[in-house]
C-alpha cells in the first residue's frame, strides 16, 4: 500500500507540474507481457511516458523515479534513468543506476556498461563485462550504442589497449568470420579495426589487405586511407603513399568534415595528422 501511495503521489506531481496530456509511445504494447496492475506493468507504462520528454529533463527523471518506486524489478527504468548521467560525464552515478539494471537483466545491459567503461579507459572492467556477456551468458552479437560496430570489435580493441594484440586480432578475425552464420553483418568499420590491429602488430601486408576490404564496405572513411598511406610509405612506395594521404585529406575536407570515428581512441586520426604526413 505504501508503494502505491508513493507511486501515485509522484505521478500526480508529474502530471500537475508538466503536460497533463501525456502522448502514447510506439512500443508501449510491450508492457502487456507483465501482469495487469503489477508493479512491473505500471513501471513499464510510466517509463514509456517518461521518454516522451527530453532525455535527462526533470519531467522524465521524476517519472522514472516513480517507476522505480512502484516496480523496482523493472530493469529498463534504471537503464533509461542512467543514460543522461553517462552522457554528462557523471560515470559514478550512471554506473550505480546501471548496476541495478544489470542485477535484474544482465544480458540486456552488460554491453552498455562495457561501452562506457571502454570510453573512460577502464579496460579491465570492460573486458570483464564483455567476456561475461559473450562466454558466460552466451550472448548474441550486439551493436555499440551508436550502432557503429559490434561489441566484439570493442572487446578486441580493449585487449589491444592492454597490449595483447595477438588476442585482439584473434577475437576480431573470428568475429568477422562468424557474423554471417549468426545472421549478423560485417559492420562499416570492422575491417578498419582489423587493419589497425595488424598495423600495430607490425603485420603491414595483412593490415593493408584488411584496409582494402574496409574500403569495399565504407569508402568514405578518411582514417583508412591515412593508414594505407603510412604502410605504403614504410614500404618506400612514396607516390602511392602521397595519393592515399591526399585521398584521406580530401575526405576530411568533405565527407568527414575534419572529424574521425571516436571509438578508436588512441588510433584516431585528425586532419592535422594527415597534413603533417603530406
N, C-alpha and C positions, 0 to 999 in steps of 0.2 A: 504493500500500500504506500509506504514512504517513497519507494522508487517511482510509483505512478504520480505521486504528488510532485516530486522533483521534475519529472518529465513534463507534466502539464504546465507547471509554473514557468519553466524555461521556454517551452513552446509558446505560451501565452505572451511572454515578454518579447520573443522574436516577432510574433505576429503584430503586436502593438507598436513596436519600435520601427519595424521595417514594413515593406509592402505586404498588405494582408492578402493580396491575390497571388499566391504562390503558383507559378506555372508548373505544368506536368512535364517531366523529363523523359525522353525516349529511353527505354530500358528499364523503366520502373517496374515492369512486369516481373522482373527477376525476383522481386520481393515476395512473390507468391509461393516461392519454394519454402518459405517459413510458415509456421502455424499462425493462423489468424489471431490477432491480439497478443501474440508472443512479443517479448522484448526485442528479439532479433527482427521481427517483421516491422515493428514500429520504428526501430533504429534504421532499418534499411530505407523505409519510405522517407524518414526525416533526412537521412543523408543525401538522398537523391534531390530533395528540395534544397538542401544546403548548397549543392554545386550549381544551382541556378544563379547564385550570387558570385561576385568577383572572388577569385581564389584568395584566401587569407583575410578577407574582409571580416569585420566584426559580426555581420549578419551570419555568414557561413560558419564562423567559429562557435557562435552561440548555439546554432542548430546542431553542429557536430557534438558539442558538449552534452546537449540534451539527448542525442542519440546514444552516446556512450553511457550516460546515466541509466537510461531505460533498457539498453541492450548491450551490456558490457562484453558479451560474447560475439558481437558483430565486428569482425576484423576491419572491414573496409572503412569504417568511420575513423579508426585510429590512423589508418594509412592516409586517407584524404586530409585529415587534420595535420598530419606531419609534413605534407608536401611543401606548403609555403615556408615552413621553418628551414627546410633544406635549401630552398631557392634563395632565401635571405642570408644564407651562410651560418645559420644557427644549428649547427650539426648536432650538438648535445641534445637540445630539445627535440629535434626531429627524430633522432635515434631512440630516445626514450619512448616516444609515441609508437614508432615503427616496431620496436621490440615487442610491444603488446600485440600488434597485429600478427607478428611472426609467431608468437607463442600460440595463437589461435589457428593460424593457417600459414605454416612456413613455406609451402610450395609456391604460394601466390606472391609472397613479399620478400623472400630472401634475396632475390636478384636485385630488387630496388635498393635494398640496404647495401649490397655489394657494390653497386654502381657508385653510390655516394662515398663509400669507403675508398674506392679507387680514385675518385675525383679529389679526395683530400689526402691521397698518398698513404692511406692506412692499408698497406698491401697485404700484410698477414691476415688482417680481418677480412679483406675482400676474398682472398684465396679460401679461407675457412668457410665463408658463406657459399661460395660458388661450388666448392667441392662437396659440401653438404647437399646442395641442391641437385647437382648432376649425379653424384655417386651414392649418396645415402638415400635420397628421395627418388632417384632415377627420373629427374625432371626432364621434360621435353625441351627442344630448342626454345629460347626466349630472347626476344629483342631487348636492346637497351631502351631506356625510357624515351629517347628521341627517335627510336626506330632505325638508327644508323647502322647497327651491326648486331649480330647475335652475341649473347653474353659469353660464349666460349671464346670468341675473339678477345674479349676483355680479360678473361682468365689467362690467355696466352700472353697478352701484354703485361699483365701483373707479374707473371713469372719472369718475363724479360726484365722488368723493373727490379726484380730481386736478383738478377744476374744469371738466371737459369735459362739460357737461350735454347739449349737442347730440348728441355721440357716444353718451352713455349712453342717452338717450331713443330714439335710432335703434336701438341694439342690443336694448333691451328690447322695443320695439314689434315689431320684425322677428321676434324670438324667439317672442313670444306668437302672432303670426300664423302662424308656421311649424310649431308643435308638432303640430297635428292631422295635417298631411301627412306628418310624420315618425313617426307612430304614438306620439307622446308626449302629454302632457296639460298643461293650464294648471294651475299649482300653486296652493296655498292662499294664497299671498302675492304672486303675480306682479303682479296689478293694483295692489296696495298699493305695490310697488316703482315701478311706472309713475307712480302718483299722486304719490309723494314726489318723483320726478324732475321732473315737471311743476310741482309746487308750488315746488320750489327754483328752477325756471326762470321763476317768476312767471307761469305759464300756469294761472291759477286755475280757469278753466272746464274745461279739459282734465283738470286734476287732480281736480276734483270728479266728473267723468264716470268717470274711472278708479276712484276710490274707490267709486262706486256699483256698478261692476262687481265690485269686490272683495267687497262685502257679499253679492253673489249667490253667490259661491263660498265665503265664510267670514264669516258674520255675527257671529261672536263674538270678533273681534279688536279690542280696545279702541283701539288706535292709530289705526285708520282713522276712527273716529268723532271722535277728537280733531282730526285734520287737517281733516276736513269741517267741524267746528265753527269752526276758525280761518278757513277760507275764507268761511264764512257771516258771520263777524264782520267780516272785511275788506271784505265787500260790504254792511255795515251791516244785515244780517239778524239782529238780536240775539236775537230769540225763537227762531228756528231754530237759531242757534248754541248757545244755552243747552240746548236739548233734546238736541242731538248730544253736547255735553260731558257732560251728565248721563248719557246712554247709555254713554259711554266710562267714566265713573266707576263706573257700576253693574257693568260688566264687570270692572273692576279689583277691585271688592269681591266678585265672584262667580267667574266662569269663569276669569279670568286670575290671580286671587289677588294682584294688585299687581305682577305681573311683565310684561315686554314681550319681544318677539322680538329676541334679541340680535345677529342678523346685520346689523341696520341701523346699528349703531354710533352715529354722530353724529345719527341720526334716531330714536333710541329715545325712547319716551315713558314717563314714570313716573306713578304715581298722584298724586304731589305736583304734577306739571306740570298735570294736569287740574284739580286743586283750586285752583291759583293762577288759572287762566283763568276758573273759575267765580266 
